[in-house]
């Protein structure tokens, strides 16, 4: 049985990823900040819930300790939790706004990865999937034909560029673990008031693909449902 921990798994992309991986035979642990929503999602999925606030070091370590006590190992870690940040004009954005976005989208991944690495190292095929975005791609955000070029969001886009770079650097620094970045694409979620043209199932294609790679699978890649993304 493959044991998989997913952050932000109580709704949207995280929930659909959990549902699909359970269907694929994974033993999924639903990680979420809100206890009621997290437990409700886990109950609906038939999974176990563990509370985790990726912005809180103690909460992250407590979650890792909980999994160590119950499952003993993690084969797949999906760093899915993320926030879009304030929908405000660029000239109104503050350093505090930037810190809040990066605290979840970037620093959260660092916290969770560090805490869960001992559990991943117990796996025969440890895999980390970081959910990033094509909006963090320099190539796509400069392509007038791409959806990603239509939305000026300085904090979110730059944080996702950082996520992709973090992923490739972890892959180089920790070759015993496969690290890949998944771009859901323009998917109908709460992030965009459900305005995306992809379904949530389509948005999880790359995440599920990278979460189910074998021992000969890739590492250090940035992929969407169509393949490797230019960035």
Helices and strands as residue ranges (DSSP letters): E 2-6, H 12-23, E 26-32, H 35-45, E 48-51, H 57-70, E 76-79, G 90-92, H 95-105, H 107-120, E 127-132, G 134-136, H 138-141, G 147-150, H 154-173, E 178-183, G 190-192, H 200-203, H 205-211, E 222-224, E 227-228
